[in-house]
Amino acid sequence: MLILSGQGNPGAKYARNRHNAGFMVIDRIHDTYGFGPWRAKFESEISEGTIDGKKVLLMKPQTFYNETGRAASKALTFYKLQPEDVTVFHDEIDLAPGRLRVKRGGGHSGNNGARSMMAHIGENFRRIRIGVGHPGDKAMVMPHVLSDFHKVDLEWFNPMTDAICKALPFLLAGEDERFQTEVMRLAPAPKHDPKQTAKKGEG
């Protein structure tokens, strides 16, 4: 079994936040591949299904973003899996909006969700980093990620989630670079930061 987990915060208040990009991708995978009903387990919402003949567990930890590793650890223990069997989708402020990068191992780069995962299961899981851009001021980072995607952001985010679903078989086969290339081919990142474009349009 392979685990695909999102990073996010539970509840309607956070549902469309940039910080919930991971949950939103997991929801799209769930719908696209016809997974079973969501149920509560491992301090998460989970759903089981198959993609290209591979058994997959989707997870949306309900522990809040900074404690997601706790939920992942419970699932790994239950299914007797290794960190290498886990892929985590999360927002990334150090990537421009619409960019996507696959990363295995390495540091958490200040991402508290990744920090929690490393503390509970180690470094050897796979991260799908979804660029949401940096607000330009460190003090504005939390308001930025805890605010909803702007309407103009959805012009790149929705195609990206579709592209992730289409390219997912490559990821599940361990072809990380091919998956990343295919997502960017199907859903090229905007040439300009949509947030800046929106501001100009509002002015």
Beta strands, then each sheet from edge to edge (+ up, - down):
strand 1: 2-6
strand 2: 39-41
strand 3: 44-51
strand 4: 54-61
strand 5: 86-92
strand 6: 100-104
strand 7: 126-131
sheet 1: 2+ 3- 4+ 1+ 5+ 7+ 6-
end
